[in-house]
Amino acid sequence: MITALVYVFIGFAAAALSGLAKGSMRRLIVAGALGILIAWAAFPFSRAVGFLSREQIDPTQFGLTTAFPLFWLVPLISVAALGLAHRGGALSGLGGLAAGLVTLLVSLAWVAKGAQVARVEPQIGWMEALAGTLLAALFVIIGNNLPRYRVPLIGAGILLGLFSFGWLKSEKGHTYFPSVQGYYKFLAPAGQGVEQELVDQYNAGLEALNAQRKEIDLPPLKPIASITGIQSGRIPREVAEQQTHDLTQR
């Protein structure tokens, strides 16, 4: 939460300095809205931990929309701000302000929810498709700047994009780039009763865990009544193997 407030302060400072320098507020709004959209889709926002440290993932706001649908407001208001920015005037300023406030309030609402259990849903084929699309787009851009070779370059780009997608999605592609398969992950609600099951399994294994902690001179852990009492990295294996994660905000 403190980090979010720091970014807000930096944003207000940048806007104030740009205004004093008589800079283009329209460009600032466009840049800010585009930055929000990019961060929403591509920047890690939260943290989810599993039974093992390698199961930790850092989902984006887009990846959290299944767990917290209010995150859909962020791109909607940002696109609206982009549309209003071209009109100029006070309306564009209000659009930029609304985009920033909605992003901040939705983010703080998510952080205020605290820890919860979520189910991991890898999105198969997304990164392969993105790589192929970017490769094709590169050739299209080059072709548009070279009218004489436009058609062959665009055709080559489309073919290379399709080939890239097919190869990356193949078994050989996954051998060379194993992290591409299911790279983008969504976190969805784990279902009714899962949190209580997790709490019960944690408490059931507490006696054995405290016996191990006693041998290495660590203080015993107490039983918990809710998911928020589970420390990161102490999720029972049985629940973690069902692809559930303890979701904690950083």
URRAPE-V99444 format. One record per backbone hydrogen bond with DSSP energy under -1.0 kcal/mol. CO is the residue of the C=O (numbers start at 1). NH is the residue of the N-H. If there is no record, write none. Layout:
co->CO nh->NH
co->CO nh->NH
This chain:
co->1 nh->5
co->2 nh->6
co->3 nh->7
co->4 nh->8
co->5 nh->9
co->6 nh->10
co->7 nh->11
co->8 nh->12
co->9 nh->13
co->10 nh->14
co->11 nh->15
co->12 nh->16
co->13 nh->17
co->14 nh->18
co->15 nh->19
co->16 nh->20
co->17 nh->21
co->18 nh->23
co->19 nh->22
co->24 nh->28
co->25 nh->29
co->26 nh->30
co->27 nh->31
co->28 nh->32
co->29 nh->33
co->30 nh->34
co->31 nh->35
co->32 nh->36
co->33 nh->37
co->34 nh->38
co->35 nh->39
co->36 nh->40
co->37 nh->41
co->38 nh->42
co->39 nh->43
co->40 nh->62
co->47 nh->248
co->48 nh->57
co->49 nh->246
co->52 nh->55
co->53 nh->56
co->57 nh->48
co->59 nh->45
co->59 nh->46
co->62 nh->65
co->63 nh->187
co->64 nh->68
co->68 nh->71
co->69 nh->72
co->70 nh->73
co->72 nh->76
co->73 nh->77
co->74 nh->78
co->75 nh->79
co->76 nh->80
co->77 nh->81
co->78 nh->82
co->79 nh->83
co->80 nh->84
co->81 nh->85
co->84 nh->87
co->89 nh->93
co->90 nh->94
co->91 nh->95
co->92 nh->96
co->93 nh->97
co->94 nh->98
co->95 nh->99
co->96 nh->100
co->97 nh->101
co->98 nh->102
co->99 nh->103
co->100 nh->104
co->101 nh->105
co->102 nh->106
co->103 nh->107
co->104 nh->108
co->105 nh->109
co->106 nh->110
co->107 nh->111
co->108 nh->112
co->110 nh->113
co->111 nh->114
co->116 nh->247
co->117 nh->190
co->118 nh->245
co->119 nh->188
co->121 nh->186
co->123 nh->126
co->125 nh->129
co->126 nh->130
co->127 nh->131
co->128 nh->132
co->129 nh->133
co->130 nh->134
co->131 nh->135
co->132 nh->136
co->133 nh->137
co->134 nh->138
co->135 nh->139
co->136 nh->140
co->137 nh->141
co->138 nh->142
co->139 nh->143
co->140 nh->144
co->141 nh->145
co->146 nh->149
co->149 nh->153
co->150 nh->154
co->151 nh->155
co->152 nh->156
co->153 nh->157
co->154 nh->158
co->155 nh->159
co->156 nh->160
co->157 nh->161
co->158 nh->162
co->159 nh->163
co->160 nh->164
co->161 nh->165
co->162 nh->166
co->163 nh->167
co->164 nh->168
co->165 nh->169
co->170 nh->174
co->171 nh->175
co->172 nh->176
co->173 nh->177
co->177 nh->180
co->180 nh->183
co->184 nh->123
co->186 nh->121
co->188 nh->119
co->191 nh->194
co->193 nh->197
co->194 nh->198
co->195 nh->199
co->196 nh->200
co->197 nh->201
co->198 nh->202
co->199 nh->203
co->200 nh->204
co->201 nh->205
co->203 nh->206
co->205 nh->209
co->206 nh->210
co->207 nh->211
co->208 nh->212
co->209 nh->213
co->210 nh->214
co->211 nh->215
co->213 nh->218
co->214 nh->217
co->226 nh->229
co->227 nh->230
co->231 nh->234
co->236 nh->240
co->237 nh->241
co->239 nh->242
co->240 nh->243
co->243 nh->120
co->245 nh->118
co->246 nh->49
co->247 nh->116
co->248 nh->47
